[in-house]
């Protein structure tokens, strides 16, 4: 009696189970299957343009006026949570001239630099580009409460380094 099962996710090995004299033998047969070019160590990646647009859309529509990389990883939509710090910073820098400022600073009691995106106040826009979101959506997300990762330490650092004023958080 011979059974052949195919691994559904990797499709690299075919499992052959043979039952001889009531003792099952499991043989792994290498099929030579090549992974698709977009397969990256267990996580699927999308083309750079689509991912960047999705990340920038999620960054602009993130709740609050300050977005930390850590908070973005925790609360962003699932399809964009697996970005690296470099990808987050690059996407934020693409949005920088129109939607806000990228700030890389060292917070107290942290060994690494923290990447933040501080959104522009909706009243500062002269002309709103509606390619990512509408002005009403942006205004609603800007005025929504900050994520829990934006602590008093983060706020005081931004005020102390003159990136924002104290009135910005009120």
JODA-V166248 format. One record per helix or strand of 2 or more residues. SS is the DSSP state (a for helix, b for strand). FROM is the first residue (numbers start at 0). LEN is the number of residues. If there is no record, write none. Layout:
SS_FROM_LEN, SS_FROM_LEN
//
This chain:
b_1_5, b_12_8, b_22_8, b_38_2, b_42_2, a_47_13, b_65_3, a_68_7, a_77_3, a_84_15, b_99_6, b_113_6, a_121_3, a_134_9, a_151_9, a_165_4
//
